[in-house]
Each structure stands twice: as C-alpha cells, then as structure tokens.
Amino acid sequence: MTDMVAIVSIISSVFSIILAVYAIQFSRRVEERLKNNFTILKETMEANQKQAQECLSNIDREAAAIKTTVDQSHEKLHQTIQNLKK
C-alpha cells in the first residue's frame, strides 16, 4: 500500500512538472504575441499621429490661403464700392 501511494505521488509530481513546463512555455508564447501586438499598435499610432499632424498642417496652409483670398476679395469690393461713390 505504501508503495502504491509513493508511485501515485511520483506520477502526480511528474505530471505537475510537465504541466508547469507547459504553462511556462504557453506564457512565453502569449507574452511574445502581446509584445508583437504592442509594437504593431505603437507603430500604427505613430504613423497615424504623423498623418494627423500633416493633415493639420495642410489645413493651416489652406486656411491661410483662404483668408488671403477673402481679404483680397474684400479689398477689391471695398475699392469698387469707393469708386462707385465717386
């Protein structure tokens, strides 16, 4: 009977070690995938930030061009009105 308990104990210890090794390997694979996903996400977010900054820069340039055009049109209209009054 004592031999049987010792054998069962040894077998269960071996299975515990096997499961622990498997859990460690699985954890490493998951960690590696998470690291890769984080790297991809970081690169994507950096690219999106760069594109957003470029877009805002373009908007600023276009807004300045529109303002200049509106100011010139306003000045021409003002001159035209002044000429009509004369």
PDB file of N, CA, C and O in Angstrom, chain B, residues numbered from 101:
ATOM      1  N   MET B 101       0.823  -1.197   0.000  1.00  0.00           N
ATOM      2  CA  MET B 101       0.000   0.000   0.000  1.00  0.00           C
ATOM      3  C   MET B 101       0.869   1.264   0.000  1.00  0.00           C
ATOM      4  O   MET B 101       0.577   2.233  -0.700  1.00  0.00           O
ATOM      5  N   THR B 102       1.917   1.232   0.781  1.00  0.00           N
ATOM      6  CA  THR B 102       2.821   2.367   0.841  1.00  0.00           C
ATOM      7  C   THR B 102       3.497   2.570  -0.507  1.00  0.00           C
ATOM      8  O   THR B 102       3.720   3.699  -0.944  1.00  0.00           O
ATOM      9  N   ASP B 103       3.816   1.463  -1.152  1.00  0.00           N
ATOM     10  CA  ASP B 103       4.428   1.564  -2.480  1.00  0.00           C
ATOM     11  C   ASP B 103       3.477   2.218  -3.477  1.00  0.00           C
ATOM     12  O   ASP B 103       3.891   3.003  -4.330  1.00  0.00           O
ATOM     13  N   MET B 104       2.211   1.883  -3.354  1.00  0.00           N
ATOM     14  CA  MET B 104       1.207   2.425  -4.260  1.00  0.00           C
ATOM     15  C   MET B 104       1.084   3.939  -4.065  1.00  0.00           C
ATOM     16  O   MET B 104       0.988   4.676  -5.047  1.00  0.00           O
ATOM     17  N   VAL B 105       1.084   4.406  -2.838  1.00  0.00           N
ATOM     18  CA  VAL B 105       0.996   5.830  -2.537  1.00  0.00           C
ATOM     19  C   VAL B 105       2.234   6.554  -3.082  1.00  0.00           C
ATOM     20  O   VAL B 105       2.121   7.645  -3.639  1.00  0.00           O
ATOM     21  N   ALA B 106       3.392   5.955  -2.922  1.00  0.00           N
ATOM     22  CA  ALA B 106       4.636   6.547  -3.413  1.00  0.00           C
ATOM     23  C   ALA B 106       4.615   6.641  -4.939  1.00  0.00           C
ATOM     24  O   ALA B 106       5.036   7.648  -5.508  1.00  0.00           O
ATOM     25  N   ILE B 107       4.129   5.599  -5.592  1.00  0.00           N
ATOM     26  CA  ILE B 107       4.058   5.591  -7.054  1.00  0.00           C
ATOM     27  C   ILE B 107       3.084   6.663  -7.544  1.00  0.00           C
ATOM     28  O   ILE B 107       3.391   7.409  -8.473  1.00  0.00           O
ATOM     29  N   VAL B 108       1.920   6.735  -6.921  1.00  0.00           N
ATOM     30  CA  VAL B 108       0.921   7.745  -7.299  1.00  0.00           C
ATOM     31  C   VAL B 108       1.488   9.145  -7.052  1.00  0.00           C
ATOM     32  O   VAL B 108       1.276  10.055  -7.853  1.00  0.00           O
ATOM     33  N   SER B 109       2.207   9.311  -5.945  1.00  0.00           N
ATOM     34  CA  SER B 109       2.810  10.605  -5.623  1.00  0.00           C
ATOM     35  C   SER B 109       3.860  10.989  -6.657  1.00  0.00           C
ATOM     36  O   SER B 109       3.920  12.141  -7.089  1.00  0.00           O
ATOM     37  N   ILE B 110       4.687  10.027  -7.053  1.00  0.00           N
ATOM     38  CA  ILE B 110       5.714  10.296  -8.062  1.00  0.00           C
ATOM     39  C   ILE B 110       5.074  10.635  -9.404  1.00  0.00           C
ATOM     40  O   ILE B 110       5.497  11.578 -10.072  1.00  0.00           O
ATOM     41  N   ILE B 111       4.072   9.881  -9.797  1.00  0.00           N
ATOM     42  CA  ILE B 111       3.383  10.122 -11.073  1.00  0.00           C
ATOM     43  C   ILE B 111       2.726  11.496 -11.065  1.00  0.00           C
ATOM     44  O   ILE B 111       2.810  12.237 -12.044  1.00  0.00           O
ATOM     45  N   SER B 112       2.068  11.834  -9.952  1.00  0.00           N
ATOM     46  CA  SER B 112       1.405  13.138  -9.896  1.00  0.00           C
ATOM     47  C   SER B 112       2.437  14.268  -9.888  1.00  0.00           C
ATOM     48  O   SER B 112       2.182  15.339 -10.439  1.00  0.00           O
ATOM     49  N   SER B 113       3.585  14.042  -9.275  1.00  0.00           N
ATOM     50  CA  SER B 113       4.653  15.048  -9.301  1.00  0.00           C
ATOM     51  C   SER B 113       5.182  15.240 -10.716  1.00  0.00           C
ATOM     52  O   SER B 113       5.420  16.372 -11.136  1.00  0.00           O
ATOM     53  N   VAL B 114       5.367  14.156 -11.452  1.00  0.00           N
ATOM     54  CA  VAL B 114       5.837  14.239 -12.833  1.00  0.00           C
ATOM     55  C   VAL B 114       4.821  14.996 -13.689  1.00  0.00           C
ATOM     56  O   VAL B 114       5.196  15.860 -14.483  1.00  0.00           O
ATOM     57  N   PHE B 115       3.550  14.676 -13.529  1.00  0.00           N
ATOM     58  CA  PHE B 115       2.514  15.394 -14.278  1.00  0.00           C
ATOM     59  C   PHE B 115       2.483  16.878 -13.893  1.00  0.00           C
ATOM     60  O   PHE B 115       2.280  17.737 -14.751  1.00  0.00           O
ATOM     61  N   SER B 116       2.679  17.170 -12.632  1.00  0.00           N
ATOM     62  CA  SER B 116       2.708  18.567 -12.186  1.00  0.00           C
ATOM     63  C   SER B 116       3.864  19.312 -12.835  1.00  0.00           C
ATOM     64  O   SER B 116       3.708  20.455 -13.265  1.00  0.00           O
ATOM     65  N   ILE B 117       5.024  18.668 -12.906  1.00  0.00           N
ATOM     66  CA  ILE B 117       6.184  19.291 -13.543  1.00  0.00           C
ATOM     67  C   ILE B 117       5.918  19.511 -15.024  1.00  0.00           C
ATOM     68  O   ILE B 117       6.228  20.573 -15.564  1.00  0.00           O
ATOM     69  N   ILE B 118       5.341  18.503 -15.684  1.00  0.00           N
ATOM     70  CA  ILE B 118       5.018  18.629 -17.114  1.00  0.00           C
ATOM     71  C   ILE B 118       4.036  19.788 -17.338  1.00  0.00           C
ATOM     72  O   ILE B 118       4.222  20.595 -18.249  1.00  0.00           O
ATOM     73  N   LEU B 119       3.001  19.865 -16.512  1.00  0.00           N
ATOM     74  CA  LEU B 119       2.023  20.951 -16.644  1.00  0.00           C
ATOM     75  C   LEU B 119       2.661  22.317 -16.369  1.00  0.00           C
ATOM     76  O   LEU B 119       2.338  23.298 -17.039  1.00  0.00           O
ATOM     77  N   ALA B 120       3.553  22.381 -15.398  1.00  0.00           N
ATOM     78  CA  ALA B 120       4.233  23.639 -15.094  1.00  0.00           C
ATOM     79  C   ALA B 120       5.098  24.087 -16.274  1.00  0.00           C
ATOM     80  O   ALA B 120       5.103  25.267 -16.625  1.00  0.00           O
ATOM     81  N   VAL B 121       5.824  23.156 -16.883  1.00  0.00           N
ATOM     82  CA  VAL B 121       6.656  23.473 -18.040  1.00  0.00           C
ATOM     83  C   VAL B 121       5.779  23.952 -19.201  1.00  0.00           C
ATOM     84  O   VAL B 121       6.104  24.932 -19.870  1.00  0.00           O
ATOM     85  N   TYR B 122       4.668  23.252 -19.433  1.00  0.00           N
ATOM     86  CA  TYR B 122       3.746  23.656 -20.492  1.00  0.00           C
ATOM     87  C   TYR B 122       3.192  25.056 -20.221  1.00  0.00           C
ATOM     88  O   TYR B 122       3.112  25.879 -21.133  1.00  0.00           O
ATOM     89  N   ALA B 123       2.807  25.330 -18.961  1.00  0.00           N
ATOM     90  CA  ALA B 123       2.264  26.646 -18.607  1.00  0.00           C
ATOM     91  C   ALA B 123       3.303  27.739 -18.829  1.00  0.00           C
ATOM     92  O   ALA B 123       2.964  28.826 -19.297  1.00  0.00           O
ATOM     93  N   ILE B 124       4.551  27.467 -18.501  1.00  0.00           N
ATOM     94  CA  ILE B 124       5.614  28.453 -18.709  1.00  0.00           C
ATOM     95  C   ILE B 124       5.820  28.710 -20.200  1.00  0.00           C
ATOM     96  O   ILE B 124       5.954  29.861 -20.617  1.00  0.00           O
ATOM     97  N   GLN B 125       5.845  27.658 -20.996  1.00  0.00           N
ATOM     98  CA  GLN B 125       6.018  27.821 -22.444  1.00  0.00           C
ATOM     99  C   GLN B 125       4.845  28.591 -23.047  1.00  0.00           C
ATOM    100  O   GLN B 125       5.029  29.476 -23.883  1.00  0.00           O
ATOM    101  N   PHE B 126       3.638  28.239 -22.608  1.00  0.00           N
ATOM    102  CA  PHE B 126       2.446  28.921 -23.100  1.00  0.00           C
ATOM    103  C   PHE B 126       2.500  30.401 -22.727  1.00  0.00           C
ATOM    104  O   PHE B 126       2.176  31.266 -23.540  1.00  0.00           O
ATOM    105  N   SER B 127       2.908  30.681 -21.506  1.00  0.00           N
ATOM    106  CA  SER B 127       3.013  32.065 -21.039  1.00  0.00           C
ATOM    107  C   SER B 127       4.028  32.842 -21.866  1.00  0.00           C
ATOM    108  O   SER B 127       3.791  34.003 -22.200  1.00  0.00           O
ATOM    109  N   ARG B 128       5.144  32.224 -22.199  1.00  0.00           N
ATOM    110  CA  ARG B 128       6.155  32.890 -23.019  1.00  0.00           C
ATOM    111  C   ARG B 128       5.618  33.202 -24.414  1.00  0.00           C
ATOM    112  O   ARG B 128       5.869  34.279 -24.955  1.00  0.00           O
ATOM    113  N   ARG B 129       4.877  32.253 -24.995  1.00  0.00           N
ATOM    114  CA  ARG B 129       4.309  32.498 -26.324  1.00  0.00           C
ATOM    115  C   ARG B 129       3.298  33.637 -26.291  1.00  0.00           C
ATOM    116  O   ARG B 129       3.272  34.490 -27.179  1.00  0.00           O
ATOM    117  N   VAL B 130       2.466  33.638 -25.251  1.00  0.00           N
ATOM    118  CA  VAL B 130       1.478  34.710 -25.113  1.00  0.00           C
ATOM    119  C   VAL B 130       2.182  36.049 -24.924  1.00  0.00           C
ATOM    120  O   VAL B 130       1.796  37.051 -25.525  1.00  0.00           O
ATOM    121  N   GLU B 131       3.213  36.060 -24.089  1.00  0.00           N
ATOM    122  CA  GLU B 131       3.969  37.284 -23.861  1.00  0.00           C
ATOM    123  C   GLU B 131       4.591  37.792 -25.161  1.00  0.00           C
ATOM    124  O   GLU B 131       4.571  38.995 -25.423  1.00  0.00           O
ATOM    125  N   GLU B 132       5.128  36.915 -25.959  1.00  0.00           N
ATOM    126  CA  GLU B 132       5.740  37.305 -27.228  1.00  0.00           C
ATOM    127  C   GLU B 132       4.696  37.886 -28.188  1.00  0.00           C
ATOM    128  O   GLU B 132       4.941  38.892 -28.855  1.00  0.00           O
ATOM    129  N   ARG B 133       3.524  37.232 -28.245  1.00  0.00           N
ATOM    130  CA  ARG B 133       2.444  37.754 -29.099  1.00  0.00           C
ATOM    131  C   ARG B 133       1.999  39.130 -28.630  1.00  0.00           C
ATOM    132  O   ARG B 133       1.793  40.031 -29.444  1.00  0.00           O
ATOM    133  N   LEU B 134       1.849  39.296 -27.317  1.00  0.00           N
ATOM    134  CA  LEU B 134       1.442  40.594 -26.780  1.00  0.00           C
ATOM    135  C   LEU B 134       2.489  41.667 -27.088  1.00  0.00           C
ATOM    136  O   LEU B 134       2.155  42.804 -27.422  1.00  0.00           O
ATOM    137  N   LYS B 135       3.737  41.290 -26.971  1.00  0.00           N
ATOM    138  CA  LYS B 135       4.811  42.240 -27.277  1.00  0.00           C
ATOM    139  C   LYS B 135       4.760  42.648 -28.748  1.00  0.00           C
ATOM    140  O   LYS B 135       4.894  43.829 -29.069  1.00  0.00           O
ATOM    141  N   ASN B 136       4.568  41.676 -29.642  1.00  0.00           N
ATOM    142  CA  ASN B 136       4.471  41.970 -31.077  1.00  0.00           C
ATOM    143  C   ASN B 136       3.254  42.846 -31.377  1.00  0.00           C
ATOM    144  O   ASN B 136       3.340  43.796 -32.156  1.00  0.00           O
ATOM    145  N   ASN B 137       2.120  42.516 -30.750  1.00  0.00           N
ATOM    146  CA  ASN B 137       0.908  43.315 -30.960  1.00  0.00           C
ATOM    147  C   ASN B 137       1.107  44.739 -30.460  1.00  0.00           C
ATOM    148  O   ASN B 137       0.661  45.692 -31.099  1.00  0.00           O
ATOM    149  N   PHE B 138       1.778  44.887 -29.318  1.00  0.00           N
ATOM    150  CA  PHE B 138       2.036  46.220 -28.780  1.00  0.00           C
ATOM    151  C   PHE B 138       2.934  47.007 -29.727  1.00  0.00           C
ATOM    152  O   PHE B 138       2.698  48.189 -29.974  1.00  0.00           O
ATOM    153  N   THR B 139       3.959  46.354 -30.253  1.00  0.00           N
ATOM    154  CA  THR B 139       4.873  47.024 -31.182  1.00  0.00           C
ATOM    155  C   THR B 139       4.128  47.473 -32.431  1.00  0.00           C
ATOM    156  O   THR B 139       4.316  48.595 -32.901  1.00  0.00           O
ATOM    157  N   ILE B 140       3.288  46.604 -32.965  1.00  0.00           N
ATOM    158  CA  ILE B 140       2.496  46.954 -34.156  1.00  0.00           C
ATOM    159  C   ILE B 140       1.560  48.120 -33.845  1.00  0.00           C
ATOM    160  O   ILE B 140       1.437  49.051 -34.641  1.00  0.00           O
ATOM    161  N   LEU B 141       0.906  48.068 -32.696  1.00  0.00           N
ATOM    162  CA  LEU B 141      -0.010  49.142 -32.298  1.00  0.00           C
ATOM    163  C   LEU B 141       0.739  50.457 -32.133  1.00  0.00           C
ATOM    164  O   LEU B 141       0.259  51.504 -32.566  1.00  0.00           O
ATOM    165  N   LYS B 142       1.906  50.408 -31.513  1.00  0.00           N
ATOM    166  CA  LYS B 142       2.710  51.619 -31.318  1.00  0.00           C
ATOM    167  C   LYS B 142       3.105  52.226 -32.660  1.00  0.00           C
ATOM    168  O   LYS B 142       2.993  53.436 -32.856  1.00  0.00           O
ATOM    169  N   GLU B 143       3.569  51.381 -33.585  1.00  0.00           N
ATOM    170  CA  GLU B 143       3.968  51.869 -34.908  1.00  0.00           C
ATOM    171  C   GLU B 143       2.773  52.461 -35.656  1.00  0.00           C
ATOM    172  O   GLU B 143       2.895  53.489 -36.321  1.00  0.00           O
ATOM    173  N   THR B 144       1.632  51.810 -35.542  1.00  0.00           N
ATOM    174  CA  THR B 144       0.418  52.303 -36.199  1.00  0.00           C
ATOM    175  C   THR B 144       0.002  53.651 -35.628  1.00  0.00           C
ATOM    176  O   THR B 144      -0.355  54.569 -36.366  1.00  0.00           O
ATOM    177  N   MET B 145       0.054  53.759 -34.300  1.00  0.00           N
ATOM    178  CA  MET B 145      -0.338  55.018 -33.669  1.00  0.00           C
ATOM    179  C   MET B 145       0.635  56.146 -34.027  1.00  0.00           C
ATOM    180  O   MET B 145       0.216  57.287 -34.222  1.00  0.00           O
ATOM    181  N   GLU B 146       1.919  55.834 -34.112  1.00  0.00           N
ATOM    182  CA  GLU B 146       2.898  56.844 -34.512  1.00  0.00           C
ATOM    183  C   GLU B 146       2.652  57.298 -35.945  1.00  0.00           C
ATOM    184  O   GLU B 146       2.748  58.486 -36.252  1.00  0.00           O
ATOM    185  N   ALA B 147       2.332  56.342 -36.825  1.00  0.00           N
ATOM    186  CA  ALA B 147       2.035  56.694 -38.220  1.00  0.00           C
ATOM    187  C   ALA B 147       0.769  57.549 -38.291  1.00  0.00           C
ATOM    188  O   ALA B 147       0.719  58.525 -39.041  1.00  0.00           O
ATOM    189  N   ASN B 148      -0.251  57.184 -37.512  1.00  0.00           N
ATOM    190  CA  ASN B 148      -1.494  57.962 -37.511  1.00  0.00           C
ATOM    191  C   ASN B 148      -1.258  59.364 -36.966  1.00  0.00           C
ATOM    192  O   ASN B 148      -1.830  60.333 -37.465  1.00  0.00           O
ATOM    193  N   GLN B 149      -0.415  59.472 -35.941  1.00  0.00           N
ATOM    194  CA  GLN B 149      -0.112  60.785 -35.384  1.00  0.00           C
ATOM    195  C   GLN B 149       0.599  61.653 -36.420  1.00  0.00           C
ATOM    196  O   GLN B 149       0.299  62.839 -36.561  1.00  0.00           O
ATOM    197  N   LYS B 150       1.539  61.051 -37.140  1.00  0.00           N
ATOM    198  CA  LYS B 150       2.256  61.801 -38.174  1.00  0.00           C
ATOM    199  C   LYS B 150       1.298  62.268 -39.261  1.00  0.00           C
ATOM    200  O   LYS B 150       1.365  63.414 -39.705  1.00  0.00           O
ATOM    201  N   GLN B 151       0.398  61.369 -39.691  1.00  0.00           N
ATOM    202  CA  GLN B 151      -0.577  61.741 -40.720  1.00  0.00           C
ATOM    203  C   GLN B 151      -1.504  62.842 -40.225  1.00  0.00           C
ATOM    204  O   GLN B 151      -1.852  63.750 -40.979  1.00  0.00           O
ATOM    205  N   ALA B 152      -1.905  62.762 -38.956  1.00  0.00           N
ATOM    206  CA  ALA B 152      -2.789  63.790 -38.398  1.00  0.00           C
ATOM    207  C   ALA B 152      -2.077  65.131 -38.358  1.00  0.00           C
ATOM    208  O   ALA B 152      -2.678  66.160 -38.669  1.00  0.00           O
ATOM    209  N   GLN B 153      -0.800  65.135 -37.979  1.00  0.00           N
ATOM    210  CA  GLN B 153      -0.045  66.383 -37.956  1.00  0.00           C
ATOM    211  C   GLN B 153       0.099  66.968 -39.361  1.00  0.00           C
ATOM    212  O   GLN B 153      -0.024  68.179 -39.547  1.00  0.00           O
ATOM    213  N   GLU B 154       0.356  66.117 -40.338  1.00  0.00           N
ATOM    214  CA  GLU B 154       0.452  66.584 -41.722  1.00  0.00           C
ATOM    215  C   GLU B 154      -0.882  67.156 -42.193  1.00  0.00           C
ATOM    216  O   GLU B 154      -0.927  68.179 -42.875  1.00  0.00           O
ATOM    217  N   CYS B 155      -1.953  66.488 -41.823  1.00  0.00           N
ATOM    218  CA  CYS B 155      -3.291  66.952 -42.207  1.00  0.00           C
ATOM    219  C   CYS B 155      -3.583  68.313 -41.575  1.00  0.00           C
ATOM    220  O   CYS B 155      -4.100  69.211 -42.240  1.00  0.00           O
ATOM    221  N   LEU B 156      -3.254  68.463 -40.297  1.00  0.00           N
ATOM    222  CA  LEU B 156      -3.471  69.754 -39.636  1.00  0.00           C
ATOM    223  C   LEU B 156      -2.610  70.848 -40.268  1.00  0.00           C
ATOM    224  O   LEU B 156      -3.044  71.990 -40.414  1.00  0.00           O
ATOM    225  N   SER B 157      -1.394  70.482 -40.635  1.00  0.00           N
ATOM    226  CA  SER B 157      -0.520  71.447 -41.305  1.00  0.00           C
ATOM    227  C   SER B 157      -1.129  71.880 -42.634  1.00  0.00           C
ATOM    228  O   SER B 157      -1.125  73.065 -42.966  1.00  0.00           O
ATOM    229  N   ASN B 158      -1.652  70.918 -43.395  1.00  0.00           N
ATOM    230  CA  ASN B 158      -2.314  71.240 -44.668  1.00  0.00           C
ATOM    231  C   ASN B 158      -3.529  72.133 -44.447  1.00  0.00           C
ATOM    232  O   ASN B 158      -3.770  73.072 -45.206  1.00  0.00           O
ATOM    233  N   ILE B 159      -4.284  71.831 -43.406  1.00  0.00           N
ATOM    234  CA  ILE B 159      -5.473  72.641 -43.101  1.00  0.00           C
ATOM    235  C   ILE B 159      -5.052  74.069 -42.768  1.00  0.00           C
ATOM    236  O   ILE B 159      -5.684  75.030 -43.207  1.00  0.00           O
ATOM    237  N   ASP B 160      -3.977  74.200 -41.985  1.00  0.00           N
ATOM    238  CA  ASP B 160      -3.491  75.539 -41.646  1.00  0.00           C
ATOM    239  C   ASP B 160      -3.077  76.316 -42.899  1.00  0.00           C
ATOM    240  O   ASP B 160      -3.400  77.496 -43.039  1.00  0.00           O
ATOM    241  N   ARG B 161      -2.366  75.651 -43.801  1.00  0.00           N
ATOM    242  CA  ARG B 161      -1.945  76.320 -45.040  1.00  0.00           C
ATOM    243  C   ARG B 161      -3.156  76.707 -45.889  1.00  0.00           C
ATOM    244  O   ARG B 161      -3.210  77.808 -46.437  1.00  0.00           O
ATOM    245  N   GLU B 162      -4.119  75.803 -45.994  1.00  0.00           N
ATOM    246  CA  GLU B 162      -5.309  76.102 -46.787  1.00  0.00           C
ATOM    247  C   GLU B 162      -6.123  77.223 -46.145  1.00  0.00           C
ATOM    248  O   GLU B 162      -6.682  78.071 -46.842  1.00  0.00           O
ATOM    249  N   ALA B 163      -6.185  77.222 -44.826  1.00  0.00           N
ATOM    250  CA  ALA B 163      -6.922  78.289 -44.133  1.00  0.00           C
ATOM    251  C   ALA B 163      -6.258  79.640 -44.378  1.00  0.00           C
ATOM    252  O   ALA B 163      -6.937  80.645 -44.589  1.00  0.00           O
ATOM    253  N   ALA B 164      -4.924  79.655 -44.350  1.00  0.00           N
ATOM    254  CA  ALA B 164      -4.205  80.903 -44.616  1.00  0.00           C
ATOM    255  C   ALA B 164      -4.465  81.367 -46.051  1.00  0.00           C
ATOM    256  O   ALA B 164      -4.661  82.557 -46.299  1.00  0.00           O
ATOM    257  N   ALA B 165      -4.466  80.425 -46.990  1.00  0.00           N
ATOM    258  CA  ALA B 165      -4.723  80.783 -48.396  1.00  0.00           C
ATOM    259  C   ALA B 165      -6.145  81.309 -48.559  1.00  0.00           C
ATOM    260  O   ALA B 165      -6.367  82.283 -49.278  1.00  0.00           O
ATOM    261  N   ILE B 166      -7.097  80.679 -47.904  1.00  0.00           N
ATOM    262  CA  ILE B 166      -8.494  81.132 -47.984  1.00  0.00           C
ATOM    263  C   ILE B 166      -8.626  82.524 -47.378  1.00  0.00           C
ATOM    264  O   ILE B 166      -9.294  83.393 -47.939  1.00  0.00           O
ATOM    265  N   LYS B 167      -7.985  82.729 -46.225  1.00  0.00           N
ATOM    266  CA  LYS B 167      -8.043  84.049 -45.582  1.00  0.00           C
ATOM    267  C   LYS B 167      -7.465  85.115 -46.495  1.00  0.00           C
ATOM    268  O   LYS B 167      -8.035  86.198 -46.630  1.00  0.00           O
ATOM    269  N   THR B 168      -6.340  84.813 -47.121  1.00  0.00           N
ATOM    270  CA  THR B 168      -5.717  85.780 -48.044  1.00  0.00           C
ATOM    271  C   THR B 168      -6.664  86.091 -49.197  1.00  0.00           C
ATOM    272  O   THR B 168      -6.836  87.254 -49.565  1.00  0.00           O
ATOM    273  N   THR B 169      -7.277  85.059 -49.767  1.00  0.00           N
ATOM    274  CA  THR B 169      -8.208  85.254 -50.878  1.00  0.00           C
ATOM    275  C   THR B 169      -9.407  86.090 -50.448  1.00  0.00           C
ATOM    276  O   THR B 169      -9.837  86.989 -51.169  1.00  0.00           O
ATOM    277  N   VAL B 170      -9.942  85.787 -49.268  1.00  0.00           N
ATOM    278  CA  VAL B 170     -11.101  86.546 -48.771  1.00  0.00           C
ATOM    279  C   VAL B 170     -10.705  87.994 -48.515  1.00  0.00           C
ATOM    280  O   VAL B 170     -11.448  88.914 -48.859  1.00  0.00           O
ATOM    281  N   ASP B 171      -9.546  88.197 -47.917  1.00  0.00           N
ATOM    282  CA  ASP B 171      -9.077  89.571 -47.665  1.00  0.00           C
ATOM    283  C   ASP B 171      -8.900  90.342 -48.971  1.00  0.00           C
ATOM    284  O   ASP B 171      -9.281  91.509 -49.063  1.00  0.00           O
ATOM    285  N   GLN B 172      -8.323  89.692 -49.975  1.00  0.00           N
ATOM    286  CA  GLN B 172      -8.139  90.361 -51.271  1.00  0.00           C
ATOM    287  C   GLN B 172      -9.490  90.683 -51.914  1.00  0.00           C
ATOM    288  O   GLN B 172      -9.688  91.769 -52.459  1.00  0.00           O
ATOM    289  N   SER B 173     -10.408  89.728 -51.841  1.00  0.00           N
ATOM    290  CA  SER B 173     -11.747  89.959 -52.410  1.00  0.00           C
ATOM    291  C   SER B 173     -12.440  91.094 -51.672  1.00  0.00           C
ATOM    292  O   SER B 173     -13.084  91.942 -52.289  1.00  0.00           O
ATOM    293  N   HIS B 174     -12.307  91.108 -50.363  1.00  0.00           N
ATOM    294  CA  HIS B 174     -12.912  92.169 -49.565  1.00  0.00           C
ATOM    295  C   HIS B 174     -12.323  93.529 -49.952  1.00  0.00           C
ATOM    296  O   HIS B 174     -13.055  94.510 -50.085  1.00  0.00           O
ATOM    297  N   GLU B 175     -11.014  93.583 -50.131  1.00  0.00           N
ATOM    298  CA  GLU B 175     -10.346  94.829 -50.514  1.00  0.00           C
ATOM    299  C   GLU B 175     -10.806  95.295 -51.895  1.00  0.00           C
ATOM    300  O   GLU B 175     -11.042  96.484 -52.108  1.00  0.00           O
ATOM    301  N   LYS B 176     -10.933  94.351 -52.833  1.00  0.00           N
ATOM    302  CA  LYS B 176     -11.408  94.709 -54.184  1.00  0.00           C
ATOM    303  C   LYS B 176     -12.843  95.229 -54.140  1.00  0.00           C
ATOM    304  O   LYS B 176     -13.187  96.206 -54.805  1.00  0.00           O
ATOM    305  N   LEU B 177     -13.675  94.551 -53.340  1.00  0.00           N
ATOM    306  CA  LEU B 177     -15.064  95.016 -53.210  1.00  0.00           C
ATOM    307  C   LEU B 177     -15.106  96.403 -52.586  1.00  0.00           C
ATOM    308  O   LEU B 177     -15.869  97.270 -53.013  1.00  0.00           O
ATOM    309  N   HIS B 178     -14.295  96.591 -51.596  1.00  0.00           N
ATOM    310  CA  HIS B 178     -14.243  97.903 -50.933  1.00  0.00           C
ATOM    311  C   HIS B 178     -13.793  98.980 -51.921  1.00  0.00           C
ATOM    312  O   HIS B 178     -14.371 100.067 -51.947  1.00  0.00           O
ATOM    313  N   GLN B 179     -12.790  98.704 -52.720  1.00  0.00           N
ATOM    314  CA  GLN B 179     -12.317  99.659 -53.735  1.00  0.00           C
ATOM    315  C   GLN B 179     -13.395  99.940 -54.757  1.00  0.00           C
ATOM    316  O   GLN B 179     -13.601 101.081 -55.170  1.00  0.00           O
ATOM    317  N   THR B 180     -14.085  98.872 -55.164  1.00  0.00           N
ATOM    318  CA  THR B 180     -15.160  99.026 -56.150  1.00  0.00           C
ATOM    319  C   THR B 180     -16.274  99.916 -55.598  1.00  0.00           C
ATOM    320  O   THR B 180     -16.791 100.789 -56.295  1.00  0.00           O
ATOM    321  N   ILE B 181     -16.628  99.684 -54.354  1.00  0.00           N
ATOM    322  CA  ILE B 181     -17.666 100.499 -53.726  1.00  0.00           C
ATOM    323  C   ILE B 181     -17.216 101.952 -53.616  1.00  0.00           C
ATOM    324  O   ILE B 181     -17.995 102.875 -53.853  1.00  0.00           O
ATOM    325  N   GLN B 182     -15.954 102.141 -53.253  1.00  0.00           N
ATOM    326  CA  GLN B 182     -15.417 103.508 -53.160  1.00  0.00           C
ATOM    327  C   GLN B 182     -15.426 104.188 -54.519  1.00  0.00           C
ATOM    328  O   GLN B 182     -15.723 105.378 -54.619  1.00  0.00           O
ATOM    329  N   ASN B 183     -15.103 103.436 -55.565  1.00  0.00           N
ATOM    330  CA  ASN B 183     -15.111 104.003 -56.922  1.00  0.00           C
ATOM    331  C   ASN B 183     -16.532 104.354 -57.371  1.00  0.00           C
ATOM    332  O   ASN B 183     -16.740 105.338 -58.081  1.00  0.00           O
ATOM    333  N   LEU B 184     -17.498 103.549 -56.957  1.00  0.00           N
ATOM    334  CA  LEU B 184     -18.891 103.831 -57.323  1.00  0.00           C
ATOM    335  C   LEU B 184     -19.389 105.081 -56.622  1.00  0.00           C
ATOM    336  O   LEU B 184     -20.218 105.803 -57.176  1.00  0.00           O
ATOM    337  N   LYS B 185     -18.916 105.347 -55.445  1.00  0.00           N
ATOM    338  CA  LYS B 185     -19.346 106.526 -54.707  1.00  0.00           C
ATOM    339  C   LYS B 185     -18.806 107.808 -55.314  1.00  0.00           C
ATOM    340  O   LYS B 185     -19.394 108.871 -55.116  1.00  0.00           O
ATOM    341  N   LYS B 186     -17.720 107.739 -56.036  1.00  0.00           N
ATOM    342  CA  LYS B 186     -17.108 108.936 -56.632  1.00  0.00           C
ATOM    343  C   LYS B 186     -17.835 109.383 -57.814  1.00  0.00           C
ATOM    344  O   LYS B 186     -17.453 110.375 -58.435  1.00  0.00           O
TER     345      LYS B 186
END
